[in-house]
């Protein structure tokens, strides 16, 4: 294929390419079939002619077997108007009964008039010597095999290209001996052949035209969902992600493509909504401490310069809000890096029991208000995960437990194995959560009952980070809570490294 033809084909639409491929394959198949039909026209004609001749010879044989005699009138009645030439030679009476339309061809056996004994002996020579005689006279001869009427069948071609089918059979009945020679020339008058070729050519042209027409219809129908995808994609924008493709119709690859496209748009829409919600929530969370800092800065500017009490209160509030903003920004940066896969997870085998004991010791040192902290460990549990990340996850749960439990309340760590996971559950007897809050507790910036917990500091990002840590370490995280009775966070991590196939 030349560069020019490649450029032409590549510039076509998929519909045109499909039409050309479908029409081309069907047309090529049709032409190949027509070619083989033309090659076998002679074979088909030979079979038809042979069946016609054999039937006449069989009828002559049946008549002689039934009556014992034969005549010209009988021959004419058997052959009738069929274009088959027949010679029936009565060997005993030296008589020939003919049904022919002209001079008999040279391969037809004739009885010499008033033959001598030597001539009769030569005339009655075995049949298998006949093909040699014809070949000496310039004929091409082939003998058919498996002939079922007891005679011989020949396909004979003369020097002028004319082809004949010849059937010879000897019929002996009592003292009578007959030689039947029936032959017919094949259609070498090319009129019928040309007429057949013309009809076949017209059928091929019509078939080729219909194949391209049907191919165009099928390709358009098959590619209709693609056009719908294109139109829908053109209508989609960041402001409008609600467009979807109609997926009604048969369950084929095109429907799967449309459903995949719709799923992709749904994920994009959900992502944009989360992004917008994230920006809105982050702006809201940052606006509050900035407003507080700005308010206390104005207060210092007005009265704090001369009033030590106002100055001290303002400085403490500004420091608290600054710390809150610092923690918020750190968590936002962590989530942003996690979405960009910029945080490296370094998994190793470590003791979950030792990690929990380390966290409990840190709680005792850093917490002013004391809690009853209990560790319940059934056995030594080692897990395969990033120990620093797991520690960060457990600290998130501990901070929540400390915020929502009163002094002298109990926080319990349950350490155990469950199938292929090592588990640590953190249970508290604090304020708990309502059922509708439990389903949303891992959403970013979500805080259960903000009006009731507005005095408790927090960003609503901790549990989102905890969920991400659990998933990145092939673990699981879930929560059970009842309002007024406490909360239990369940965390599970693989006991050993998993083989990735």
WOPE-V204370 format. One record per backbone hydrogen bond with DSSP energy under -0.5 kcal/mol. CO is the residue of the C=O (numbers start at 1). NH is the residue of the N-H. Records with the same first field share a line. If there is no record, write none. Layout:
# WOPE-V204370
CO: NH  NH
This chain:
# WOPE-V204370
2: 6
3: 7
4: 8
5: 9
6: 10
7: 11
9: 12
13: 17
14: 18
15: 19
16: 20
17: 21
18: 22
19: 23
20: 24
21: 25
22: 26
23: 27
24: 28
25: 29
26: 30
27: 31
28: 32
29: 33
30: 34
31: 35
32: 36
33: 37
34: 38
35: 39
36: 40
38: 41
40: 44
41: 45
42: 46
43: 47
44: 48
45: 49
46: 50
47: 51
48: 52
49: 53
50: 54
51: 55
52: 56
53: 57
54: 58
55: 59
56: 60
57: 61
58: 62
59: 63
60: 64
61: 65
62: 66
63: 67
64: 68
71: 75
72: 76
73: 77
74: 78
75: 79
76: 80
79: 82
82: 84
85: 183
86: 99
87: 89  181
88: 90  97
89: 91  179
90: 94  95
95: 90
96: 98
97: 88
99: 86
105: 108
110: 112
112: 115
116: 120
117: 121
118: 122
119: 123
120: 124
122: 125
126: 129
127: 130
129: 133
130: 134
131: 135
132: 136
133: 137
134: 139
135: 138
139: 141
140: 157
142: 155
147: 150
152: 168
153: 144
154: 156  166
155: 142
156: 164
157: 140
158: 161
162: 158
163: 186
164: 156  166
165: 184
166: 154
167: 182
168: 152
169: 180
170: 172
171: 173  178
173: 176
176: 173
177: 91  92
178: 171  180
179: 89  181
180: 169
181: 87
182: 167
183: 85
184: 165
186: 188
188: 190
189: 191  192
190: 194
191: 195
192: 196
193: 197
194: 198
195: 199
196: 200
197: 201
198: 202
199: 203
200: 204
201: 205
202: 206
203: 207
204: 208
205: 209
206: 210
207: 211
208: 212
209: 213
210: 214
211: 215
212: 216
213: 217
214: 218
215: 219
216: 220
217: 221
218: 222
219: 223
221: 224
223: 227
224: 228
225: 229
226: 230
227: 231
228: 232
229: 233
230: 234
231: 235
232: 236
237: 240
240: 237
250: 252
252: 256
253: 257
254: 258
255: 259
256: 260
257: 261
258: 262
259: 263
260: 264
261: 265
262: 266
263: 267
264: 268
265: 269
266: 270
267: 271
268: 272
269: 273
270: 274
271: 275
272: 276
273: 277
274: 278
275: 279
276: 280
277: 281
278: 282
279: 283
280: 284
281: 285
282: 286
283: 287
284: 288
285: 289
286: 290
287: 291
288: 292
289: 293
290: 294
291: 295
292: 296
293: 297
294: 298
295: 299
296: 300
297: 301
298: 302
299: 303  304
300: 305
303: 306  307
306: 308
307: 311
308: 312
309: 313
310: 314
311: 315
312: 316
313: 317
314: 318
315: 319
316: 320
317: 321
318: 322
319: 323
320: 324
321: 325
322: 326
323: 327
324: 328
325: 329
326: 330
327: 331
328: 332
329: 333
330: 334
331: 335
332: 336
333: 337
334: 338
335: 339
336: 340
337: 342
338: 341
342: 344
344: 346
345: 347
348: 350  385
350: 352  383
351: 355
352: 356
353: 357
354: 358
355: 359
356: 360
357: 361
358: 362
359: 363
360: 364
361: 365
362: 366
363: 367
368: 370
370: 408
371: 373
372: 374  411
374: 376  413
375: 377
376: 378  415
380: 382
381: 352  353
383: 350  385
385: 348  387
386: 390
387: 391
388: 392
389: 393
390: 394
391: 395
392: 396
393: 397
394: 398
395: 399
396: 400
397: 401
398: 402
399: 403
400: 404
402: 405
404: 431
406: 409
409: 372
410: 429
411: 374
412: 414  427
413: 376  415
414: 425
415: 378
416: 423
418: 421
420: 495
421: 418
422: 493
423: 416
424: 491
425: 414  427
426: 489
427: 412
428: 487
431: 484
434: 437  438
435: 439
437: 440  441
438: 441
440: 443
443: 446
447: 450
449: 452  453
453: 456
455: 457
460: 445  446
461: 465
462: 466
463: 467
464: 468
465: 469
466: 470
467: 471
468: 472
469: 473
470: 475
471: 474
473: 494
476: 492
478: 490
480: 488
482: 485  486
486: 482
487: 428
488: 480  490
489: 426  491
490: 478
491: 424
492: 476
493: 422
494: 384
498: 500
499: 501
